[in-house]
């Protein structure tokens, strides 16, 4: 039997790196979305506070 008979049970280095990169990019995109949302909320709060004065 060849070692490639069960590729899911023993991923190659390239497959592991690909999966790690995909997970890392997902985390980074989530962080960027959270930051932009927090910044938008902060700006909205500041503008509403200025309008009340």
C-alpha positions, 0 to 999 in steps of 0.5 A: 500500500502506498502512503497516500491511501489515507491523505486525510489522516496524515496531511502533508506539510503543504496541506498543513500550511495551507490550513494554518494560513486559511485559519490565520487569514480568517482570524485576521479578517475577523479582527479587522471587521471588529476594529472597523466596527468599533471605530464606526461606533466610536465615531457615531458616538462622538458625532451624536455627543457633539450634536447634543451640545 
